[in-house]
Amino acid sequence: MTTVIRRKRASRSSLGPYRRHELLTGRIRYPVQGYSGYGDGRSTDVADYTSAEMHADWAANRAELMAFWRSGKAEADVFPDALPWLIGSAGTLPWAVRHLD
């Protein structure tokens, strides 16, 4: 008998957990190591790092991020690379909707 291993569908997003969190919440959390977001270690306000790259990331991933936001699901249920210390705040529009659209 063949064994079938089912895995969660990987997100098409190439943002990574930090950039995704920053676009959705507008907050930066710097870990001790392994940070891959928009910030440079000085400010925790995403608006300080608004750039063409951020606009391009939002444009390329907006539909997927908005679908996630509307779903009400936990990030770990949708994105396999979710980090437990990056928890968004539901109930308000994503930061990028208010600042990049």
C-alpha positions in Angstrom: 0.0 0.0 0.0 1.3 3.5 -0.9 1.6 6.1 1.8 0.3 9.5 0.9 1.8 12.4 2.7 -0.3 15.6 2.7 1.4 18.9 3.3 -0.1 22.3 3.8 -0.2 24.3 0.5 2.7 26.5 0.4 2.0 30.2 -0.1 2.8 31.6 -3.5 4.1 34.7 -1.7 7.9 35.2 -1.6 7.7 37.9 1.0 8.7 35.9 4.0 7.2 36.2 7.4 8.8 39.6 8.4 7.8 41.5 5.3 4.4 40.0 5.3 3.9 41.0 9.0 5.2 44.5 8.3 2.8 45.1 5.3 -0.1 43.8 7.3 0.5 45.5 10.7 2.9 48.4 10.1 5.1 47.2 12.9 8.6 45.9 12.8 10.0 43.3 15.3 13.7 42.8 15.2 14.8 39.4 16.4 18.3 38.7 17.6 19.2 37.3 14.2 17.6 36.2 11.0 15.6 39.4 10.2 14.6 39.7 6.6 12.1 42.6 6.6 12.2 46.2 5.3 13.9 47.8 8.4 17.5 48.5 9.1 17.5 48.0 12.9 16.9 51.7 13.9 13.2 52.3 13.7 10.2 50.0 14.4 7.9 52.1 12.2 7.4 50.6 8.7 6.5 54.0 7.3 10.2 55.0 7.8 11.1 52.4 5.2 8.5 53.0 2.5 10.2 52.3 -0.8 9.6 51.3 -4.4 10.5 47.7 -3.4 7.8 47.8 -0.7 5.2 49.2 -3.2 6.2 46.4 -5.7 5.9 43.7 -3.0 2.5 45.0 -2.0 1.3 45.2 -5.6 2.5 41.6 -6.3 1.0 40.1 -3.1 -2.0 42.3 -2.3 -4.7 39.8 -3.4 -3.2 37.0 -1.4 -2.6 39.1 1.7 -6.1 40.6 1.6 -7.6 37.2 1.2 -5.7 36.0 4.2 -6.7 39.1 6.2 -10.4 38.7 5.4 -10.3 34.9 6.2 -9.8 35.5 9.9 -7.5 32.5 10.0 -4.3 32.3 12.0 -1.2 33.1 10.0 0.2 29.6 10.8 -2.8 28.0 9.1 -2.2 29.8 5.9 1.6 30.5 5.7 3.9 27.6 6.4 6.8 30.0 7.3 4.8 31.9 9.9 6.7 32.9 13.1 4.8 32.7 16.4 6.2 36.0 17.7 4.8 37.9 14.7 1.1 38.2 15.6 -1.1 40.7 13.7 -4.0 42.7 15.0 -7.3 41.7 13.3 -10.1 44.2 13.0 -8.4 47.0 11.2 -7.4 47.3 7.6 -3.8 46.2 6.8 -1.2 48.9 7.1 -0.3 48.7 3.4 -4.0 49.3 2.4 -3.9 52.6 4.3 -0.4 53.7 3.2 0.4 52.1 -0.1 -2.8 51.8 -2.0 
